Amino acid sequence: MWRYFVKRLGIAILVVITVSVISFGLLRLSGDLAQIIAGEGATQAQIQETRILYGLDRHMVLQYLDWAGKAMTGDLGRSLFTNEPVFQLIATRLPVTATLAFSSLLLAICVALPLGVFAAVYRNSWIDRAALGIAVFGSAVPNFWFALVLIYIFGVQLRLLPISGSASWWHFVLPTVTLSTMVMPQIMRLTRGGMIDALDSDYVKMAWAKGLNPGIVFFKHALRNALLPVVALSAVSLGFLLGGSVIVESVFSLNGIGSLAYESIQRADFPVVQSILFVLSFIYVLLTLLSDLINARIDPRIRLY
């Protein structure tokens, strides 16, 4: 297990370094950052002074090494717009996005997992068709439209739930329901497909032949193996939810990291944008590593690869 962990950890570190290099380079190649910082009416002398002030006159490799060295100590620079430490800005906004992402993934799993299991057990029945219909609905409906519908019904007409802000858990109900539809269809379909393959396998047929209890066959033998891809997908989905909540946060006025990224892009605040990309990619890779370790724990055969 330790050998497998060290191998996956090495791959994860290489991925983080690669993503940081690519994001750093793309921001530098997107335009003259010194001119963007100096402003539209700046003269060439002011642009050159800005370039020297922020170290943009040095070679890109030296700029990256300087940024990476500081990032490893937690120094992500300062915002060009507010002059606040970038680490503090992200630390302030990240809990809101993390709460929204975790609650959305939990709701998606709680709904999609039973639907997928029942759809596989009662294949080609009305339950199966209803589950697939829900999956198609979740994949086809735009998040912003679904969010507006929920706001109109539960916030405006029924006045049951708040429609903006993040003061309490009640404020996260509608955003959680909206964001969960992004990953619920994939988890449901993957669970259904995994359960169908498991139920058709030889070891499950042997369990039926032994006369084992249906609950043991379904949950101990079939579901355990069907969950392997679901665990990996859940980790990837959580990273996707963390980085893909910009629209939902904007509709419900949540001051999360998604809205911070949108504001920073509009202001050309590249230290904040670059740091958000790095932090989200780091979390994404960490979640993927965690899913690999959980899968290796569930199925020891994975450790051989």
DODRENMAR-659108 format. One line per 2 residues: number of its first residue (from 1); for each residue x, y, z of C-alpha. Coordinates in Angstrom, 2 decimals. Layout:
% DODRENMAR-659108
NUM) X Y Z ~ ...
% end
This chain:
% DODRENMAR-659108
1) 0.00 0.00 0.00 ~ 2.84 2.40 0.85
3) 4.51 1.74 -2.49 ~ 1.27 2.53 -4.29
5) 0.82 5.69 -2.19 ~ 4.33 6.97 -2.98
7) 3.81 6.31 -6.68 ~ 0.48 8.15 -6.80
9) 1.87 10.98 -4.68 ~ 4.76 11.45 -7.12
11) 2.33 11.62 -10.04 ~ 0.15 14.11 -8.15
13) 3.13 16.40 -7.46 ~ 4.12 16.33 -11.14
15) 0.56 17.21 -12.16 ~ 0.44 20.18 -9.75
17) 3.76 21.48 -11.05 ~ 2.64 21.07 -14.66
19) -0.66 22.88 -14.06 ~ 1.10 25.73 -12.22
21) 3.57 26.15 -15.10 ~ 0.80 26.12 -17.72
23) -1.42 28.57 -15.84 ~ 1.54 30.87 -15.15
25) 2.57 30.82 -18.79 ~ -0.93 31.33 -20.20
27) -1.51 34.42 -18.06 ~ 1.80 35.88 -19.22
29) 1.03 35.09 -22.86 ~ -2.50 36.53 -22.71
31) -1.14 40.06 -23.19 ~ 1.24 42.67 -21.84
33) 0.54 42.52 -18.12 ~ 2.51 45.71 -17.47
35) 0.27 47.63 -19.87 ~ -2.86 46.12 -18.29
37) -1.70 47.06 -14.79 ~ -0.62 50.57 -15.80
39) -3.96 51.29 -17.46 ~ -5.15 52.32 -20.89
41) -3.89 55.90 -20.76 ~ -0.39 55.07 -19.49
43) 2.66 56.23 -21.39 ~ 5.49 53.96 -22.49
45) 7.62 55.25 -19.65 ~ 4.93 54.43 -17.10
47) 4.44 50.96 -18.61 ~ 8.19 50.29 -18.42
49) 8.28 51.52 -14.82 ~ 5.37 49.19 -13.98
51) 7.15 46.31 -15.71 ~ 10.26 46.86 -13.59
53) 8.23 47.39 -10.39 ~ 6.45 44.02 -10.69
55) 9.46 42.14 -12.02 ~ 7.86 41.59 -15.42
57) 11.07 42.62 -17.18 ~ 12.83 39.45 -16.04
59) 12.86 36.14 -17.89 ~ 9.63 34.17 -17.52
61) 11.46 31.22 -15.94 ~ 12.87 33.45 -13.21
63) 9.43 34.96 -12.64 ~ 7.91 31.50 -12.24
65) 10.62 30.27 -9.87 ~ 10.20 33.38 -7.73
67) 6.40 32.97 -7.63 ~ 6.59 29.21 -6.96
69) 9.11 29.67 -4.15 ~ 6.87 32.21 -2.42
71) 3.75 30.10 -3.05 ~ 5.32 27.15 -1.23
73) 5.59 29.35 1.88 ~ 1.97 30.56 1.55
75) 2.86 33.92 0.00 ~ 0.66 34.24 -3.09
77) 1.32 37.94 -3.56 ~ -1.06 40.87 -3.23
79) -4.14 41.88 -5.14 ~ -3.54 44.64 -7.66
81) -7.02 46.02 -7.01 ~ -7.36 45.95 -3.19
83) -3.68 45.44 -2.19 ~ -4.82 42.68 0.19
85) -2.83 39.45 0.49 ~ -4.15 36.98 -2.07
87) -4.00 34.15 0.45 ~ -6.30 36.11 2.75
89) -8.76 36.83 -0.07 ~ -8.95 33.15 -1.05
91) -9.14 31.97 2.57 ~ -12.07 34.33 3.15
93) -14.04 33.22 0.08 ~ -13.14 29.50 -0.07
95) -15.34 28.34 2.90 ~ -18.50 29.55 1.11
97) -17.62 27.68 -2.09 ~ -16.46 24.61 -0.17
99) -19.73 24.49 1.79 ~ -21.73 24.79 -1.42
101) -19.64 22.15 -3.24 ~ -19.67 19.60 -0.40
103) -23.40 19.96 0.24 ~ -24.13 19.71 -3.51
105) -22.04 16.55 -3.87 ~ -23.62 15.01 -0.77
107) -27.12 15.71 -2.09 ~ -26.19 14.35 -5.51
109) -24.83 11.12 -4.02 ~ -27.80 10.66 -1.67
111) -30.20 10.95 -4.62 ~ -28.20 9.41 -7.47
113) -26.83 6.36 -5.66 ~ -30.21 4.84 -4.66
115) -31.67 5.77 -8.06 ~ -28.82 4.02 -9.84
117) -29.12 0.91 -7.67 ~ -32.90 0.62 -8.10
119) -32.63 1.33 -11.84 ~ -30.16 -1.56 -12.19
121) -32.10 -3.96 -9.97 ~ -35.41 -3.21 -11.71
123) -33.95 -2.94 -15.20 ~ -36.29 -1.87 -18.02
125) -39.10 -1.14 -15.56 ~ -40.83 2.16 -14.90
127) -38.34 2.79 -12.09 ~ -35.46 2.47 -14.55
129) -37.13 4.77 -17.06 ~ -37.96 7.34 -14.38
131) -34.34 7.35 -13.15 ~ -33.02 7.79 -16.67
133) -35.57 10.57 -17.23 ~ -34.29 12.40 -14.15
135) -30.73 12.00 -15.41 ~ -31.63 13.41 -18.82
137) -33.46 16.34 -17.19 ~ -30.46 17.14 -15.01
139) -28.10 17.05 -17.98 ~ -30.31 19.12 -20.29
141) -31.52 21.91 -18.00 ~ -29.19 24.97 -17.77
143) -28.17 25.79 -14.22 ~ -29.04 29.48 -14.43
145) -32.58 28.72 -15.68 ~ -33.16 26.08 -13.01
147) -31.86 28.48 -10.37 ~ -34.28 31.20 -11.49
149) -37.18 28.72 -11.42 ~ -36.31 27.68 -7.86
151) -36.02 31.33 -6.81 ~ -39.40 32.16 -8.30
153) -41.21 29.18 -6.75 ~ -39.62 28.86 -3.30
155) -38.39 32.41 -2.78 ~ -40.92 34.69 -4.47
157) -44.20 32.75 -4.55 ~ -44.01 30.48 -1.48
159) -41.49 32.62 0.48 ~ -40.08 29.50 2.12
161) -36.35 29.96 1.47 ~ -33.95 32.92 1.15
163) -32.71 33.64 -2.35 ~ -29.42 35.45 -1.72
165) -26.57 35.66 0.77 ~ -24.86 33.06 2.94
167) -25.85 34.02 6.48 ~ -27.30 30.60 7.42
169) -27.69 27.06 6.19 ~ -31.10 27.97 4.76
171) -29.35 30.26 2.28 ~ -27.51 27.26 0.81
173) -30.59 25.12 0.14 ~ -31.53 26.50 -3.27
175) -27.91 26.86 -4.51 ~ -27.18 23.31 -3.36
177) -30.16 21.88 -5.23 ~ -29.18 23.84 -8.34
179) -25.49 22.89 -8.31 ~ -26.14 19.22 -7.50
181) -27.88 18.78 -10.87 ~ -24.48 19.26 -12.54
183) -23.10 15.95 -11.24 ~ -26.18 13.95 -10.23
185) -26.86 12.48 -13.73 ~ -23.29 11.20 -14.14
187) -23.24 9.54 -10.72 ~ -26.64 7.94 -11.33
189) -25.70 6.56 -14.75 ~ -22.33 5.29 -13.54
191) -23.93 3.58 -10.53 ~ -26.56 1.98 -12.75
193) -23.98 0.73 -15.26 ~ -21.68 -0.58 -12.54
195) -24.52 -2.39 -10.78 ~ -25.70 -3.97 -14.04
197) -22.18 -5.25 -14.76 ~ -21.81 -6.52 -11.20
199) -25.19 -8.27 -11.17 ~ -24.31 -10.04 -14.44
201) -20.91 -11.18 -13.15 ~ -20.07 -14.78 -12.26
203) -19.37 -14.13 -8.57 ~ -22.83 -12.61 -8.05
205) -24.45 -15.53 -9.87 ~ -22.51 -17.84 -7.56
207) -23.79 -15.88 -4.54 ~ -27.36 -16.34 -5.80
209) -26.69 -20.06 -6.30 ~ -25.52 -20.34 -2.68
211) -28.88 -18.96 -1.56 ~ -27.48 -15.82 0.09
213) -29.79 -13.09 1.33 ~ -30.66 -10.60 -1.46
215) -29.47 -7.70 0.69 ~ -26.04 -9.31 1.05
217) -25.85 -10.00 -2.68 ~ -26.87 -6.49 -3.68
219) -24.94 -4.42 -1.15 ~ -21.96 -6.54 -0.08
221) -21.07 -8.21 -3.38 ~ -22.51 -6.11 -6.21
223) -22.57 -2.55 -4.85 ~ -19.07 -2.75 -3.38
225) -17.56 -3.35 -6.81 ~ -19.93 -0.94 -8.53
227) -18.80 1.86 -6.20 ~ -15.19 1.87 -7.42
229) -15.77 4.19 -10.40 ~ -18.32 6.19 -8.39
231) -15.69 7.04 -5.77 ~ -13.32 8.31 -8.45
233) -16.12 10.27 -10.14 ~ -17.20 11.81 -6.82
235) -13.70 13.14 -6.17 ~ -13.47 14.58 -9.67
237) -16.99 16.01 -9.34 ~ -16.10 17.76 -6.09
239) -13.18 19.48 -7.78 ~ -15.46 20.38 -10.68
241) -18.05 21.83 -8.30 ~ -15.41 23.91 -6.52
243) -14.30 25.47 -9.78 ~ -17.59 25.52 -11.64
245) -19.84 27.35 -9.21 ~ -19.39 30.81 -10.74
247) -22.86 31.02 -12.29 ~ -24.66 29.64 -9.23
249) -22.77 31.97 -6.90 ~ -23.63 34.93 -9.13
251) -27.35 34.09 -9.29 ~ -27.66 33.62 -5.51
253) -25.20 36.43 -4.57 ~ -22.79 34.13 -2.76
255) -19.36 35.63 -2.09 ~ -17.40 32.49 -2.89
257) -14.21 31.80 -4.76 ~ -16.11 31.55 -8.05
259) -17.37 35.10 -7.80 ~ -13.87 36.20 -6.70
261) -12.40 34.66 -9.86 ~ -15.02 36.40 -12.02
263) -14.36 39.77 -10.36 ~ -10.59 39.33 -10.66
265) -10.80 38.50 -14.37 ~ -12.88 41.64 -14.97
267) -10.34 43.76 -13.06 ~ -7.31 42.08 -14.71
269) -6.11 41.19 -11.21 ~ -3.75 38.46 -12.46
271) -2.12 37.56 -9.08 ~ -5.56 36.58 -7.74
273) -6.56 34.72 -10.92 ~ -3.27 32.83 -11.01
275) -3.49 31.88 -7.33 ~ -7.10 30.70 -7.67
277) -6.09 28.45 -10.58 ~ -3.23 27.06 -8.52
279) -5.31 26.47 -5.38 ~ -8.18 24.83 -7.25
281) -5.83 22.60 -9.26 ~ -4.06 21.60 -6.04
283) -7.38 20.69 -4.38 ~ -8.48 18.84 -7.52
285) -5.28 16.75 -7.62 ~ -5.50 16.11 -3.87
287) -9.06 14.82 -4.21 ~ -8.03 12.58 -7.11
289) -5.19 11.16 -5.01 ~ -7.59 10.54 -2.14
291) -10.03 8.72 -4.44 ~ -7.20 6.51 -5.72
293) -6.25 5.56 -2.17 ~ -9.88 4.81 -1.24
295) -10.29 2.64 -4.34 ~ -7.05 0.82 -3.54
297) -8.39 0.18 -0.04 ~ -11.68 -1.18 -1.38
299) -10.09 -3.28 -4.13 ~ -6.51 -4.43 -3.34
301) -5.99 -5.43 -6.99 ~ -5.65 -1.75 -7.90
303) -2.38 -1.56 -5.92 ~ -0.72 -3.79 -8.53
305) -0.91 -1.07 -11.20
% end
